[in-house]
């Protein structure tokens, strides 16, 4: 009797195992699938791109070629100057069209050489400005100026002399060295705006209060003259701002 009971129980277990086997196989398959998905999700970002030799994209705003992200260009002296904005009387003048710069920039000591008479410089003699050769120490000092922001327009130039005066034009009386009388007219007369010359490196200087008239040399005297479309005028009105002679 006991042998029959034992045999019956063994048969029942085998039958149960056969019924549960498909269920177990499904459970194992589900676990394996979950493990695979987890492994895929945990892969490092960009791994696939790297495996194909593709680099990660550059951050937004960074240049791809390694160049400067914020290039800047210097101001051109050929721009057109507008109305005056006052500005400091000391400090390097901004080029025409440039409104930026330090509030207290350093002044620039310079001399001015003629393009078509390269041995001659602006030179103050007897209160007048001429184109002269300069050899002595005194002559070199009289041919050296402090170039500052224009008295009537900070985008232009004014030329201060060593004794505290300024170069100004007096209508048809040419360029003179005089002390500031405090008038708006004097400030306009003593302001000249740089313009681009047709000669490389040279500058034209247009009167701030007489637009269309430029400084030019005539018989070695500096005068204001209306613009002319000829080679002689272009050469006579072209000047080089060079290192100070003294």
C-alpha positions as CSV (number, residue, x, y, z in Angstrom):
1,X,0.0,0.0,0.0
2,X,2.8,2.4,0.9
3,X,4.7,1.6,-2.3
4,X,1.6,2.5,-4.3
5,X,1.3,5.8,-2.4
6,X,4.9,6.7,-3.0
7,X,4.7,6.0,-6.7
8,X,1.5,8.1,-7.0
9,X,3.2,11.1,-5.4
10,X,6.3,10.9,-7.7
11,X,4.0,10.8,-10.7
12,X,2.2,13.9,-9.5
13,X,5.4,15.8,-9.0
14,X,6.6,15.0,-12.4
15,X,3.3,16.1,-13.9
16,X,3.5,19.4,-12.0
17,X,7.0,20.1,-13.1
18,X,6.0,19.4,-16.7
19,X,3.1,21.9,-16.4
20,X,5.3,24.7,-14.7
21,X,8.3,24.4,-17.1
22,X,6.8,26.7,-19.8
23,X,6.0,29.3,-17.2
24,X,9.5,29.2,-15.9
25,X,11.0,29.6,-19.3
26,X,8.8,32.7,-19.9
27,X,9.9,34.2,-16.6
28,X,13.6,33.7,-17.5
29,X,13.1,35.2,-21.0
30,X,11.5,38.3,-19.5
31,X,14.3,38.8,-17.0
32,X,16.9,38.5,-19.8
33,X,15.1,41.1,-21.8
34,X,15.0,43.5,-18.9
35,X,18.7,43.1,-18.4
36,X,19.4,43.8,-22.1
37,X,17.3,47.0,-22.1
38,X,19.0,48.2,-18.9
39,X,22.4,47.7,-20.4
40,X,21.5,49.6,-23.6
41,X,20.2,52.5,-21.6
42,X,23.3,52.7,-19.5
43,X,25.7,53.1,-22.4
44,X,27.6,56.4,-22.4
45,X,26.1,59.3,-24.5
46,X,27.9,59.7,-27.8
47,X,29.3,56.2,-27.7
48,X,27.7,55.3,-31.0
49,X,28.9,58.5,-32.7
50,X,32.4,57.9,-31.3
51,X,32.4,54.4,-32.6
52,X,31.9,55.7,-36.1
53,X,34.6,58.3,-35.8
54,X,32.3,61.4,-35.4
55,X,33.3,63.9,-32.9
56,X,30.9,65.5,-30.5
57,X,29.6,68.9,-31.7
58,X,31.2,72.1,-30.4
59,X,29.4,73.9,-27.7
60,X,27.0,76.6,-29.0
61,X,28.9,79.8,-29.8
62,X,32.3,78.2,-30.0
63,X,34.0,78.5,-33.4
64,X,34.6,75.2,-35.1
65,X,37.8,76.3,-36.7
66,X,39.5,77.5,-33.5
67,X,39.2,81.2,-34.5
68,X,38.3,84.0,-32.3
69,X,34.6,84.0,-31.3
70,X,34.5,87.8,-31.1
71,X,36.7,89.4,-33.7
72,X,37.0,93.2,-33.6
73,X,38.1,95.7,-36.2
74,X,39.9,98.9,-35.6
75,X,38.2,102.2,-36.6
76,X,39.0,103.6,-40.0
77,X,40.1,107.2,-40.4
78,X,38.1,107.4,-43.5
79,X,34.7,107.5,-41.9
80,X,32.5,110.6,-42.0
81,X,32.3,112.7,-38.8
82,X,29.0,114.0,-37.7
83,X,28.1,116.7,-35.2
84,X,30.3,117.4,-32.2
85,X,29.7,115.8,-28.9
86,X,32.1,117.8,-26.8
87,X,34.4,115.3,-25.3
88,X,37.7,115.7,-23.4
89,X,40.3,118.1,-24.6
90,X,43.0,115.8,-23.6
91,X,43.5,112.3,-25.0
92,X,44.1,110.6,-28.3
93,X,41.4,111.7,-30.7
94,X,39.1,109.0,-32.0
95,X,39.1,108.3,-35.7
96,X,36.1,109.7,-37.5
97,X,33.0,107.7,-36.9
98,X,34.4,106.1,-33.7
99,X,32.5,107.0,-30.6
100,X,34.2,104.6,-28.2
101,X,37.4,104.8,-26.3
102,X,38.5,105.4,-22.7
103,X,37.1,108.4,-20.9
104,X,40.7,109.6,-20.1
105,X,43.0,108.2,-22.9
106,X,46.6,109.4,-23.1
107,X,47.4,112.2,-25.5
108,X,49.6,111.6,-28.5
109,X,52.7,113.7,-29.3
110,X,53.3,113.7,-33.0
111,X,54.8,115.6,-35.9
112,X,53.1,116.1,-39.3
113,X,55.1,115.5,-42.5
114,X,54.2,116.6,-46.0
115,X,53.7,113.7,-48.5
116,X,55.0,115.5,-51.6
117,X,57.8,117.3,-49.7
118,X,59.1,114.5,-47.4
119,X,61.9,116.7,-46.0
120,X,59.4,119.2,-44.6
121,X,57.1,119.2,-41.6
122,X,54.4,121.4,-40.1
123,X,56.5,124.1,-38.2
124,X,55.3,127.1,-36.2
125,X,57.2,130.2,-37.0
126,X,56.1,133.7,-36.0
127,X,52.7,132.3,-35.1
128,X,52.1,130.9,-38.6
129,X,52.3,127.2,-39.6
130,X,54.6,126.5,-42.6
131,X,56.2,123.5,-44.2
132,X,59.8,123.7,-43.3
133,X,62.9,121.5,-43.0
134,X,63.7,121.1,-39.3
135,X,67.3,120.6,-38.1
136,X,67.9,122.4,-34.9
137,X,66.4,121.4,-31.5
138,X,64.3,124.5,-31.4
139,X,62.9,123.8,-34.9
140,X,62.1,120.3,-33.9
141,X,60.2,121.4,-30.8
142,X,58.2,123.9,-32.9
143,X,57.3,121.0,-35.2
144,X,56.0,118.8,-32.4
145,X,52.3,118.9,-31.4
146,X,50.1,117.1,-28.9
147,X,47.2,115.6,-30.9
148,X,44.0,115.5,-28.8
149,X,40.3,115.0,-29.3
150,X,38.8,117.8,-31.4
151,X,37.8,120.8,-29.3
152,X,34.4,121.0,-31.1
153,X,34.1,117.3,-32.1
154,X,35.7,114.5,-30.1
155,X,35.8,112.3,-33.2
156,X,38.2,114.7,-34.9
157,X,41.6,116.2,-34.0
158,X,43.0,119.3,-32.5
159,X,46.7,120.1,-32.4
160,X,48.1,121.7,-29.2
161,X,51.4,123.5,-29.2
162,X,54.0,123.3,-26.5
163,X,53.1,126.7,-25.1
164,X,49.5,125.8,-24.6
165,X,48.0,127.1,-27.8
166,X,46.3,125.4,-30.7
167,X,46.5,125.3,-34.4
168,X,43.5,127.0,-36.0
169,X,42.6,128.3,-39.4
170,X,41.7,131.9,-40.0
171,X,39.6,131.8,-43.1
172,X,42.0,132.9,-45.9
173,X,44.8,133.8,-43.5
174,X,46.1,130.2,-43.3
175,X,46.8,128.0,-40.3
176,X,48.0,129.8,-37.2
177,X,49.0,128.9,-33.6
178,X,47.0,130.9,-31.1
179,X,45.6,130.5,-27.6
180,X,42.1,129.5,-27.0
181,X,39.8,132.5,-26.4
182,X,37.0,130.3,-25.1
183,X,34.7,130.9,-28.0
184,X,32.8,128.3,-29.9
185,X,34.2,129.7,-33.1
186,X,37.8,129.2,-32.0
187,X,37.0,125.6,-31.0
188,X,35.5,124.9,-34.5
189,X,38.4,126.7,-36.2
190,X,40.8,124.5,-34.3
191,X,39.2,121.1,-35.1
192,X,40.1,119.0,-38.1
193,X,38.6,115.7,-39.1
194,X,40.7,112.9,-40.6
195,X,39.7,111.5,-44.0
196,X,41.3,108.8,-46.0
197,X,43.8,109.8,-48.6
198,X,44.3,108.2,-52.0
199,X,47.9,107.8,-50.9
200,X,48.6,104.8,-48.6
201,X,49.3,105.8,-45.0
202,X,48.4,109.5,-45.6
203,X,45.6,111.5,-44.1
204,X,43.4,114.4,-45.3
205,X,42.3,116.9,-42.7
206,X,38.9,118.5,-43.3
207,X,37.9,121.6,-41.4
208,X,35.1,120.9,-38.9
209,X,33.4,124.2,-39.5
210,X,34.1,124.5,-43.2
211,X,33.0,121.1,-44.6
212,X,34.5,120.3,-48.0
213,X,37.6,122.4,-47.3
214,X,40.9,120.7,-46.4
215,X,44.3,121.7,-45.2
216,X,46.8,121.9,-48.0
217,X,50.2,123.4,-48.6
218,X,50.7,126.3,-51.1
219,X,54.2,127.6,-51.4
220,X,55.0,125.9,-48.1
221,X,52.1,127.6,-46.3
222,X,49.2,125.7,-44.7
223,X,45.8,127.0,-45.9
224,X,42.2,125.7,-46.2
225,X,41.2,125.0,-49.7
226,X,38.1,123.5,-51.3
227,X,38.5,119.9,-52.6
228,X,39.7,119.6,-56.1
229,X,39.8,116.5,-58.3
230,X,43.4,116.6,-59.5
231,X,46.7,115.0,-58.7
232,X,48.3,118.2,-57.5
233,X,45.6,118.9,-54.9
234,X,45.6,115.3,-53.7
235,X,49.4,115.4,-53.1
236,X,49.4,118.9,-51.5
237,X,46.6,117.9,-49.1
238,X,48.1,114.5,-48.0
239,X,50.0,114.5,-44.7
240,X,51.7,111.8,-42.6
241,X,51.2,111.8,-38.9
242,X,54.6,110.6,-37.6
243,X,56.5,110.1,-34.4
244,X,57.2,113.3,-32.5
245,X,60.5,115.0,-33.6
246,X,61.0,116.3,-30.0
